[in-house]
Amino acid sequence: MSDVTVREATLADAEGIAEVHVASWREAYAHLLPPEFLASLDVVERADRWRRILRERQSTVLVAMTEDSAVGWASAGASRDADAPRALELSGLYVLAAHHGDGTGQRLLDAVIGDSPASLWVADRNPRAEAFYRRNGFARDGRSEQHTMGPHTIDAVRMLR
């Protein structure tokens, strides 16, 4: 397992989380979104959004750190779904590709939701992420929808445990 520390995110982490957010979208969604859109993602803009999220404290946000660099993040809170099949939703979990398979994602998941019943949305045709969630007891519940990512949409499926 890598030398990663998982802790609650602070406002000072907003830029590092934004850097991971942008880089991991480019890595994870290259087969789903146009390259020009992924190239246009702006870390500064994303950091401003993360500062707002961290100030509002409407969800739990954790950051995975190696030395002084963020390498992943996770967030969870009350379900955003109108039909809310679970009270808790894993709203995001991203880890840089360089840390895939080293336990960072597992540590983030364990820390942010533990073994609680929860829901999450994952991009359809994202087999690596879906396999990770299946290993952690999640299964598709049959619900799918279009999720907006900038001016684009992707098919997403809901998973429950």
C-alpha positions, 0 to 999 in steps of 0.5 A: 500500500502506498504512503498515502494519508487520508484526512478531512479536506480543508479550504487549503486543499481546494487547489490540490483537489481541483488538480486531481479532479481535472487530471482524473477526469482527463484520465477516466473519461478520455473514451467518453468525452471529446479531447478538446473539452477535457483539455479545456478543464480549468483548475482555477475555476474548479478550485473556486468551486471546491472552495465553495463546496468546502465552505458550505460543508453540506457533504463530507470531503476527504483528501488523499495526500502523499507528502504535499500532493493531493492524489485523490479525493472522495465526497459523500452526503445526503442522497441527491436523488428524488427517489433516494434509495439510500440516505447516504450517497457517495457523490464522488471518488477520484484517484490519479491513475498513477495511484490506481491499484495501490489502495488509495481508492479503497482507503478513501471509500472506507473513510468516507462511507465505511460499510454503510448502505449507500448509493452512487452514480458511475459513468456507464462504460467505465469498467474499472470504476464499476469493478471497484464498486462491485468489489465493495458490495455495490450493484446496479439497481437498473436506474440510468440517466444522462449526467451533464459534464460541461456542455456534454452528457454521459450515460450514468448508472446508479449502484446501491449497497 
